């Protein structure tokens, strides 16, 4: 076989920056979502370098979906902040998971978005969400201003180790 593209997964902005600077990767897989938007600082740099961005953790292990309604008490700050996104739910983004996916898809620099799908209805929702109609500039700007104020607290590996993910 022939390798058409090579990629790397990164976990911090510094790692992503290094991966882009190395000039050897075609694609970088990053974590990016409504609450943790730190990687957006490198979107233009990646695009200018011709590096594709594949976004994971769009739903933040279910926190930004219906499953996120009953979070562990240690994640109370996350739960309270999550509720702030409800004002953006409307006919085109009727659920938080749709809003979260449309948010990630609204950035031209994002090549692909990965969503965990374990039910047929989630697959249908993902396909209908990726319809090319995403968030307008005003809504996008408002959501960018609503990232979680302590992004370093958002560490799914720690949450899992502590038993905070249900």
KERO-496290 format. One record per residue: residue in one letter; x, y, z of N, C-alpha, C in turn. Coordinates in nm, 3 decimals, padded with zeros to 5 digits. Layout:
BEGIN
<A; <X; Y; Z>; <X; Y; Z>; <X; Y; Z>>;
...
END
This chain:
BEGIN
<X; <00.079; -00.117; 00.000>; <00.000; 00.000; 00.000>; <00.085; 00.126; 00.000>>;
<X; <00.020; 00.231; -00.033>; <00.084; 00.362; -00.037>; <00.024; 00.448; 00.074>>;
<X; <00.110; 00.513; 00.149>; <00.064; 00.604; 00.253>; <00.037; 00.739; 00.188>>;
<X; <-00.087; 00.785; 00.199>; <-00.125; 00.913; 00.139>; <-00.104; 01.030; 00.233>>;
<X; <-00.122; 01.004; 00.362>; <-00.109; 01.112; 00.460>; <-00.067; 01.052; 00.593>>;
<X; <00.008; 01.130; 00.669>; <00.047; 01.087; 00.803>; <-00.005; 01.188; 00.903>>;
<X; <-00.034; 01.139; 01.022>; <-00.088; 01.228; 01.123>; <-00.044; 01.191; 01.262>>;
<X; <-00.073; 01.279; 01.355>; <-00.036; 01.261; 01.494>; <-00.149; 01.317; 01.581>>;
<X; <-00.169; 01.255; 01.697>; <-00.263; 01.308; 01.796>; <-00.185; 01.386; 01.899>>;
<X; <-00.236; 01.502; 01.935>; <-00.171; 01.584; 02.036>; <-00.268; 01.611; 02.151>>;
<X; <-00.211; 01.646; 02.266>; <-00.294; 01.668; 02.384>; <-00.279; 01.806; 02.444>>;
<X; <-00.186; 01.884; 02.394>; <-00.169; 02.020; 02.445>; <-00.142; 02.114; 02.328>>;
<X; <-00.161; 02.241; 02.352>; <-00.133; 02.341; 02.248>; <00.014; 02.337; 02.211>>;
<X; <00.102; 02.318; 02.309>; <00.246; 02.312; 02.282>; <00.280; 02.194; 02.190>>;
<X; <00.217; 02.079; 02.214>; <00.241; 01.963; 02.127>; <00.191; 01.989; 01.986>>;
<X; <00.074; 02.051; 01.975>; <00.020; 02.082; 01.843>; <00.110; 02.180; 01.770>>;
<X; <00.156; 02.280; 01.840>; <00.246; 02.379; 01.782>; <00.373; 02.312; 01.729>>;
<X; <00.429; 02.222; 01.807>; <00.550; 02.150; 01.767>; <00.523; 02.062; 01.645>>;
<X; <00.408; 01.993; 01.646>; <00.373; 01.907; 01.533>; <00.361; 01.987; 01.404>>;
<X; <00.301; 02.105; 01.412>; <00.289; 02.191; 01.293>; <00.427; 02.239; 01.250>>;
<X; <00.508; 02.283; 01.345>; <00.641; 02.334; 01.314>; <00.732; 02.230; 01.251>>;
<X; <00.716; 02.104; 01.289>; <00.803; 01.998; 01.235>; <00.789; 01.984; 01.083>>;
<X; <00.670; 02.014; 01.033>; <00.650; 02.009; 00.889>; <00.646; 01.869; 00.829>>;
<X; <00.628; 01.767; 00.913>; <00.624; 01.630; 00.862>; <00.485; 01.568; 00.865>>;
<X; <00.393; 01.630; 00.937>; <00.258; 01.574; 00.951>; <00.161; 01.641; 00.856>>;
<X; <00.077; 01.560; 00.795>; <-00.028; 01.612; 00.708>; <-00.152; 01.651; 00.788>>;
<X; <-00.173; 01.580; 00.900>; <-00.292; 01.597; 00.981>; <-00.253; 01.593; 01.129>>;
<X; <-00.318; 01.675; 01.209>; <-00.302; 01.669; 01.354>; <-00.440; 01.653; 01.414>>;
<X; <-00.454; 01.552; 01.502>; <-00.581; 01.530; 01.572>; <-00.573; 01.601; 01.707>>;
<X; <-00.670; 01.688; 01.731>; <-00.670; 01.771; 01.852>; <-00.802; 01.760; 01.927>>;
<X; <-00.799; 01.796; 02.053>; <-00.919; 01.809; 02.133>; <-00.967; 01.953; 02.122>>;
<X; <-01.097; 01.969; 02.091>; <-01.153; 02.103; 02.077>; <-01.303; 02.094; 02.095>>;
<X; <-01.358; 02.179; 02.179>; <-01.503; 02.178; 02.201>; <-01.547; 02.311; 02.262>>;
<X; <-01.674; 02.323; 02.286>; <-01.729; 02.447; 02.342>; <-01.658; 02.492; 02.469>>;
<X; <-01.625; 02.398; 02.555>; <-01.564; 02.434; 02.683>; <-01.414; 02.454; 02.675>>;
<X; <-01.346; 02.373; 02.597>; <-01.200; 02.380; 02.588>; <-01.160; 02.420; 02.446>>;
<X; <-01.136; 02.548; 02.429>; <-01.107; 02.605; 02.297>; <-00.961; 02.647; 02.281>>;
<X; <-00.874; 02.598; 02.367>; <-00.734; 02.641; 02.364>; <-00.666; 02.616; 02.230>>;
<X; <-00.698; 02.507; 02.165>; <-00.631; 02.472; 02.039>; <-00.665; 02.569; 01.925>>;
<X; <-00.772; 02.645; 01.939>; <-00.810; 02.741; 01.834>; <-00.699; 02.842; 01.807>>;
<X; <-00.613; 02.864; 01.903>; <-00.502; 02.958; 01.886>; <-00.410; 02.918; 01.771>>;
<X; <-00.415; 02.790; 01.732>; <-00.326; 02.741; 01.626>; <-00.399; 02.707; 01.496>>;
<X; <-00.528; 02.736; 01.488>; <-00.604; 02.702; 01.368>; <-00.544; 02.767; 01.243>>;
<X; <-00.520; 02.897; 01.248>; <-00.466; 02.966; 01.131>; <-00.326; 02.916; 01.097>>;
<X; <-00.245; 02.893; 01.197>; <-00.109; 02.844; 01.174>; <-00.113; 02.709; 01.102>>;
<X; <-00.200; 02.620; 01.147>; <-00.212; 02.489; 01.082>; <-00.257; 02.505; 00.937>>;
<X; <-00.358; 02.587; 00.916>; <-00.408; 02.608; 00.781>; <-00.299; 02.666; 00.691>>;
<X; <-00.226; 02.765; 00.739>; <-00.120; 02.827; 00.659>; <-00.007; 02.729; 00.628>>;
<X; <00.013; 02.631; 00.716>; <00.117; 02.530; 00.695>; <00.067; 02.412; 00.613>>;
<X; <-00.062; 02.414; 00.577>; <-00.118; 02.304; 00.500>; <-00.143; 02.179; 00.582>>;
<X; <-00.160; 02.195; 00.712>; <-00.183; 02.083; 00.802>; <-00.333; 02.075; 00.833>>;
<X; <-00.392; 01.959; 00.807>; <-00.533; 01.940; 00.837>; <-00.555; 01.919; 00.986>>;
<X; <-00.670; 01.962; 01.034>; <-00.705; 01.945; 01.175>; <-00.826; 01.853; 01.187>>;
<X; <-00.808; 01.745; 01.260>; <-00.916; 01.653; 01.292>; <-00.950; 01.675; 01.439>>;
<X; <-01.074; 01.709; 01.466>; <-01.116; 01.744; 01.602>; <-01.183; 01.626; 01.670>>;
<X; <-01.135; 01.596; 01.791>; <-01.196; 01.493; 01.876>; <-01.247; 01.561; 02.003>>;
<X; <-01.314; 01.486; 02.086>; <-01.368; 01.534; 02.215>; <-01.468; 01.647; 02.196>>;
<X; <-01.537; 01.645; 02.084>; <-01.638; 01.748; 02.055>; <-01.747; 01.748; 02.162>>;
<X; <-01.784; 01.629; 02.208>; <-01.889; 01.617; 02.310>; <-01.831; 01.600; 02.450>>;
<X; <-01.701; 01.607; 02.464>; <-01.633; 01.603; 02.594>; <-01.679; 01.482; 02.676>>;
<X; <-01.664; 01.363; 02.617>; <-01.703; 01.237; 02.682>; <-01.849; 01.239; 02.727>>;
<X; <-01.936; 01.303; 02.649>; <-02.078; 01.306; 02.680>; <-02.122; 01.424; 02.766>>;
<X; <-02.029; 01.500; 02.820>; <-02.065; 01.617; 02.902>; <-02.148; 01.715; 02.820>>;
<X; <-02.116; 01.729; 02.691>; <-02.188; 01.822; 02.604>; <-02.295; 01.749; 02.524>>;
<X; <-02.362; 01.656; 02.590>; <-02.474; 01.584; 02.530>; <-02.578; 01.561; 02.640>>;
<X; <-02.684; 01.489; 02.607>; <-02.786; 01.460; 02.708>; <-02.729; 01.381; 02.826>>;
<X; <-02.624; 01.303; 02.802>; <-02.561; 01.226; 02.909>; <-02.496; 01.315; 03.014>>;
<X; <-02.470; 01.440; 02.980>; <-02.402; 01.531; 03.071>; <-02.492; 01.599; 03.172>>;
<X; <-02.617; 01.559; 03.178>; <-02.710; 01.624; 03.271>; <-02.688; 01.584; 03.416>>;
<X; <-02.628; 01.469; 03.438>; <-02.611; 01.417; 03.574>; <-02.462; 01.389; 03.598>>;
<X; <-02.385; 01.494; 03.620>; <-02.241; 01.480; 03.637>; <-02.204; 01.453; 03.783>>;
<X; <-02.089; 01.395; 03.801>; <-02.033; 01.371; 03.934>; <-02.023; 01.505; 04.008>>;
<X; <-02.048; 01.507; 04.139>; <-02.041; 01.633; 04.215>; <-01.908; 01.707; 04.202>>;
<X; <-01.800; 01.635; 04.178>; <-01.670; 01.702; 04.162>; <-01.665; 01.788; 04.036>>;
<X; <-01.760; 01.763; 03.945>; <-01.766; 01.839; 03.820>; <-01.876; 01.944; 03.824>>;
<X; <-01.914; 01.989; 03.941>; <-02.021; 02.086; 03.955>; <-01.994; 02.214; 03.877>>;
<X; <-01.870; 02.263; 03.878>; <-01.837; 02.385; 03.802>; <-01.860; 02.362; 03.653>>;
<X; <-01.828; 02.243; 03.607>; <-01.851; 02.208; 03.466>; <-02.001; 02.206; 03.438>>;
<X; <-02.078; 02.144; 03.527>; <-02.224; 02.135; 03.509>; <-02.288; 02.274; 03.503>>;
<X; <-02.246; 02.362; 03.592>; <-02.302; 02.497; 03.593>; <-02.266; 02.572; 03.465>>;
<X; <-02.144; 02.555; 03.420>; <-02.102; 02.622; 03.297>; <-02.174; 02.562; 03.176>>;
<X; <-02.194; 02.433; 03.176>; <-02.264; 02.363; 03.068>; <-02.402; 02.423; 03.047>>;
<X; <-02.469; 02.458; 03.154>; <-02.604; 02.514; 03.146>; <-02.607; 02.648; 03.072>>;
<X; <-02.495; 02.717; 03.067>; <-02.490; 02.848; 02.999>; <-02.511; 02.834; 02.848>>;
<X; <-02.488; 02.716; 02.794>; <-02.505; 02.696; 02.650>; <-02.651; 02.676; 02.610>>;
<X; <-02.739; 02.652; 02.707>; <-02.880; 02.627; 02.676>; <-02.946; 02.743; 02.603>>;
<X; <-02.902; 02.865; 02.629>; <-02.963; 02.981; 02.563>; <-02.941; 02.979; 02.412>>;
<X; <-02.848; 02.897; 02.364>; <-02.817; 02.890; 02.221>; <-02.895; 02.780; 02.149>>;
<X; <-02.971; 02.702; 02.223>; <-03.049; 02.595; 02.161>; <-03.167; 02.657; 02.087>>;
<X; <-03.188; 02.609; 01.966>; <-03.296; 02.662; 01.882>; <-03.335; 02.556; 01.779>>;
<X; <-03.409; 02.596; 01.680>; <-03.459; 02.502; 01.580>; <-03.347; 02.432; 01.503>>;
<X; <-03.240; 02.504; 01.472>; <-03.130; 02.443; 01.396>; <-03.028; 02.373; 01.486>>;
<X; <-03.027; 02.406; 01.613>; <-02.941; 02.339; 01.712>; <-03.028; 02.303; 01.832>>;
<X; <-03.114; 02.200; 01.817>; <-03.212; 02.170; 01.921>; <-03.156; 02.104; 02.047>>;
<X; <-03.036; 02.047; 02.038>; <-02.975; 01.981; 02.153>; <-02.833; 02.032; 02.171>>;
<X; <-02.781; 02.010; 02.289>; <-02.645; 02.054; 02.317>; <-02.544; 01.979; 02.230>>;
<X; <-02.568; 01.852; 02.204>; <-02.474; 01.777; 02.120>; <-02.473; 01.830; 01.977>>;
<X; <-02.587; 01.870; 01.924>; <-02.591; 01.930; 01.790>; <-02.519; 02.064; 01.792>>;
<X; <-02.544; 02.145; 01.893>; <-02.476; 02.274; 01.905>; <-02.325; 02.254; 01.912>>;
<X; <-02.281; 02.158; 01.992>; <-02.137; 02.132; 02.008>; <-02.074; 02.089; 01.876>>;
<X; <-02.142; 02.003; 01.802>; <-02.089; 01.958; 01.673>; <-02.087; 02.073; 01.572>>;
<X; <-02.195; 02.150; 01.567>; <-02.199; 02.264; 01.474>; <-02.092; 02.367; 01.509>>;
<X; <-02.064; 02.384; 01.638>; <-01.958; 02.475; 01.680>; <-01.825; 02.433; 01.618>>;
<X; <-01.788; 02.308; 01.635>; <-01.660; 02.260; 01.581>; <-01.657; 02.266; 01.429>>;
<X; <-01.768; 02.236; 01.366>; <-01.776; 02.237; 01.220>; <-01.779; 02.377; 01.161>>;
<X; <-01.800; 02.478; 01.243>; <-01.811; 02.616; 01.195>; <-01.676; 02.680; 01.163>>;
<X; <-01.568; 02.614; 01.195>; <-01.434; 02.668; 01.169>; <-01.380; 02.613; 01.038>>;
<X; <-01.351; 02.701; 00.943>; <-01.301; 02.658; 00.812>; <-01.172; 02.577; 00.823>>;
<X; <-01.093; 02.602; 00.925>; <-00.965; 02.535; 00.940>; <-00.980; 02.389; 00.984>>;
<X; <-01.097; 02.351; 01.032>; <-01.121; 02.215; 01.078>; <-01.154; 02.127; 00.958>>;
<X; <-01.074; 02.023; 00.939>; <-01.093; 01.932; 00.827>; <-01.202; 01.830; 00.854>>;
<X; <-01.202; 01.774; 00.974>; <-01.297; 01.668; 01.011>; <-01.327; 01.676; 01.160>>;
<X; <-01.443; 01.624; 01.195>; <-01.485; 01.618; 01.335>; <-01.519; 01.472; 01.366>>;
<X; <-01.466; 01.422; 01.476>; <-01.493; 01.285; 01.519>; <-01.599; 01.287; 01.628>>;
<X; <-01.702; 01.206; 01.610>; <-01.808; 01.194; 01.710>; <-01.822; 01.048; 01.748>>;
<X; <-01.834; 01.021; 01.877>; <-01.858; 00.885; 01.922>; <-02.003; 00.848; 01.895>>;
<X; <-02.022; 00.740; 01.821>; <-02.157; 00.700; 01.783>; <-02.176; 00.554; 01.821>>;
<X; <-02.269; 00.529; 01.912>; <-02.295; 00.391; 01.953>; <-02.442; 00.351; 01.937>>;
<X; <-02.518; 00.436; 01.869>; <-02.659; 00.405; 01.842>; <-02.695; 00.457; 01.703>>;
<X; <-02.785; 00.388; 01.634>; <-02.825; 00.434; 01.501>; <-02.879; 00.577; 01.500>>;
<X; <-02.952; 00.616; 01.605>; <-03.008; 00.752; 01.607>; <-02.897; 00.857; 01.619>>;
<X; <-02.786; 00.822; 01.683>; <-02.673; 00.915; 01.691>; <-02.606; 00.932; 01.555>>;
<X; <-02.601; 00.823; 01.479>; <-02.546; 00.831; 01.343>; <-02.634; 00.922; 01.257>>;
<X; <-02.765; 00.903; 01.264>; <-02.857; 00.987; 01.189>; <-02.840; 01.134; 01.229>>;
<X; <-02.832; 01.158; 01.358>; <-02.816; 01.296; 01.407>; <-02.685; 01.357; 01.356>>;
<X; <-02.578; 01.278; 01.357>; <-02.448; 01.329; 01.310>; <-02.453; 01.364; 01.162>>;
<X; <-02.515; 01.280; 01.083>; <-02.525; 01.305; 00.939>; <-02.609; 01.429; 00.911>>;
<X; <-02.720; 01.444; 00.981>; <-02.804; 01.562; 00.958>; <-02.741; 01.689; 01.014>>;
<X; <-02.659; 01.676; 01.117>; <-02.589; 01.792; 01.174>; <-02.484; 01.845; 01.077>>;
<X; <-02.415; 01.754; 01.009>; <-02.308; 01.793; 00.916>; <-02.368; 01.826; 00.779>>;
<X; <-02.463; 01.918; 00.779>; <-02.536; 01.952; 00.657>; <-02.480; 02.073; 00.584>>;
<X; <-02.370; 02.128; 00.633>; <-02.310; 02.246; 00.571>; <-02.367; 02.377; 00.624>>;
<X; <-02.470; 02.370; 00.704>; <-02.531; 02.489; 00.765>; <-02.488; 02.494; 00.911>>;
<X; <-02.392; 02.582; 00.939>; <-02.336; 02.585; 01.073>; <-02.372; 02.716; 01.143>>;
<X; <-02.291; 02.760; 01.233>; <-02.326; 02.877; 01.315>; <-02.288; 03.008; 01.247>>;
<X; <-02.374; 03.108; 01.264>; <-02.343; 03.239; 01.208>; <-02.233; 03.304; 01.291>>;
<X; <-02.173; 03.409; 01.237>; <-02.057; 03.473; 01.300>; <-02.088; 03.528; 01.439>>;
<X; <-02.207; 03.584; 01.458>; <-02.243; 03.640; 01.588>; <-02.252; 03.529; 01.693>>;
<X; <-02.324; 03.422; 01.659>; <-02.337; 03.309; 01.753>; <-02.201; 03.247; 01.780>>;
<X; <-02.123; 03.227; 01.676>; <-01.990; 03.169; 01.692>; <-01.904; 03.254; 01.785>>;
<X; <-01.908; 03.383; 01.766>; <-01.831; 03.474; 01.850>; <-01.876; 03.468; 01.996>>;
<X; <-02.006; 03.462; 02.017>; <-02.058; 03.454; 02.153>; <-02.017; 03.323; 02.220>>;
<X; <-02.018; 03.214; 02.144>; <-01.978; 03.085; 02.199>; <-01.827; 03.079; 02.226>>;
<X; <-01.750; 03.145; 02.142>; <-01.606; 03.151; 02.166>; <-01.576; 03.223; 02.298>>;
<X; <-01.659; 03.318; 02.331>; <-01.641; 03.392; 02.456>; <-01.688; 03.312; 02.578>>;
<X; <-01.754; 03.199; 02.554>; <-01.809; 03.119; 02.664>; <-01.730; 02.991; 02.691>>;
<X; <-01.603; 02.989; 02.657>; <-01.525; 02.870; 02.692>; <-01.511; 02.864; 02.844>>;
<X; <-01.484; 02.746; 02.894>; <-01.471; 02.728; 03.039>; <-01.352; 02.810; 03.089>>;
<X; <-01.370; 02.889; 03.195>; <-01.264; 02.981; 03.239>; <-01.138; 02.914; 03.295>>;
<X; <-01.147; 02.786; 03.328>; <-01.031; 02.713; 03.379>; <-01.006; 02.590; 03.291>>;
<X; <-00.961; 02.609; 03.167>; <-00.949; 02.495; 03.076>; <-00.852; 02.388; 03.125>>;
<X; <-00.756; 02.424; 03.209>; <-00.663; 02.324; 03.260>; <-00.733; 02.221; 03.349>>;
<X; <-00.852; 02.256; 03.403>; <-00.931; 02.162; 03.482>; <-00.991; 02.053; 03.393>>;
<X; <-01.008; 02.082; 03.265>; <-01.068; 01.987; 03.173>; <-00.961; 01.889; 03.127>>;
<X; <-00.951; 01.780; 03.201>; <-00.855; 01.674; 03.170>; <-00.927; 01.541; 03.186>>;
<X; <-00.974; 01.487; 03.075>; <-01.055; 01.366; 03.079>; <-00.980; 01.248; 03.139>>;
<X; <-00.849; 01.244; 03.121>; <-00.771; 01.134; 03.179>; <-00.777; 01.140; 03.331>>;
<X; <-00.769; 01.259; 03.388>; <-00.780; 01.276; 03.534>; <-00.921; 01.244; 03.579>>;
<X; <-01.020; 01.295; 03.508>; <-01.160; 01.270; 03.545>; <-01.187; 01.120; 03.549>>;
<X; <-01.138; 01.048; 03.448>; <-01.159; 00.904; 03.441>; <-01.088; 00.834; 03.558>>;
<X; <-00.966; 00.871; 03.584>; <-00.888; 00.811; 03.693>; <-00.956; 00.835; 03.829>>;
<X; <-01.018; 00.951; 03.844>; <-01.085; 00.985; 03.970>; <-01.225; 00.924; 03.980>>;
<X; <-01.272; 00.862; 03.873>; <-01.405; 00.802; 03.873>; <-01.517; 00.903; 03.854>>;
<X; <-01.485; 01.018; 03.798>; <-01.585; 01.123; 03.780>; <-01.668; 01.107; 03.652>>;
<X; <-01.623; 01.022; 03.562>; <-01.699; 00.998; 03.438>; <-01.789; 00.878; 03.460>>;
<X; <-01.917; 00.895; 03.432>; <-02.014; 00.787; 03.455>; <-02.052; 00.721; 03.327>>;
END
